[in-house]
């Protein structure tokens, strides 16, 4: 697996329960400032096989990108089960965004 893809997967796995990250945030942290679509592709192709917490990745406006009937309801239910609150269909990113701290 390519290094960037591996880094994206590691970052997705690191998102804690009750927090969310955006596709763009994960891409930037992996060194791909314009790679949000690559994050989406990796989630689509690897979430099940790699057991990724795919539901914790949302779009930049705090919404769920998956369409109703294609996983959107499940994503919302999983996030709500972790304590993430939706208001008018959006997550308050100021409250629930994952903000990893730099160590070392």
N, C-alpha and C positions, 0 to 999 in steps of 0.2 A: 504494500500500500504506500502510496506517495506520502511524503512528509507533511504536506499541507493538509491532506485529507485526514491523516492520523491526528494532527493537531486539532482540527475541527471536531473530530470524534471525542478527543480528550476533553475539549472545552464543553461540549454538550453534556458529557457525563459528569462534569464538575458543577453543573447548575444545581443548587440545593433545592430541596423540597420547599414549596411555598414561594419560590422566586421564578422569574422569567427572564429570558434574554431575547433579543431580536436577532433575526437572521443577519442583519448588518453588523450588529455588535460582535457576534461570533466570528464573522468574516474578518472584521478589523483586528480582533484579538489574534486571529490566526495568521495575520500578515497579508490579508487580501482586502484592502479597503473598499473594493468594488465587487466583492465576491458573494453577496447575499444569495444569489441564485445557485452558486455552487454549494452553499450550506443547505439550501432547500433540496438540491439533487442528492446530496449525501444522506439527508434525513429520509428522503423517499426510498432510496435504494438500500439503506443500511439499518434503519431503525429497528426492524424486527430481528434481523439476524444478529445484530450487535447489542440488542436489548438497550437501546438508547432512550433516555427520557424525552422523547420527541415532543411531548405535549408542552414542555416548558419553553419552547421556541415559538415566538409570535412575531407579528409584523411590527414595523416601526411606529405605527399609530396605536399600538396596544391591542390590536384585534387579532382574531384568528383568521388565517388565510385559507384554511381548508373550507370547502363549500359544505353546506348542509347535505347530509347524506353521504359525504365522503370523509367523515372523520371529525368534522367541526364540532358536533355535539359531544362526541367522546372527549375531545381535547378540552372543551370547556368543563365538562363534568370532572375530569381528572384534576384540572387546576383548582376547581372549587373544592374538591375533596382535600386538597393540600392547603386550603385556606385562602386562596387567591379570590378576590372579589371582583366581579364585573359590574360596571355601571354603564348603562346604555350600550352594552355589547363590547365594552373596552376595559382593559386592565389599566389601572393607574400606574404608569411606569415609574413615577417618582417614588411610589410606595413599594412596588413589587419587583422592580428591576434588580437583577443580580449585579452586584458591584464587587467583583473580586478584589482582594487586596494584594498588592505586590509584596512578596516576601524575599528575603535574601538580599 
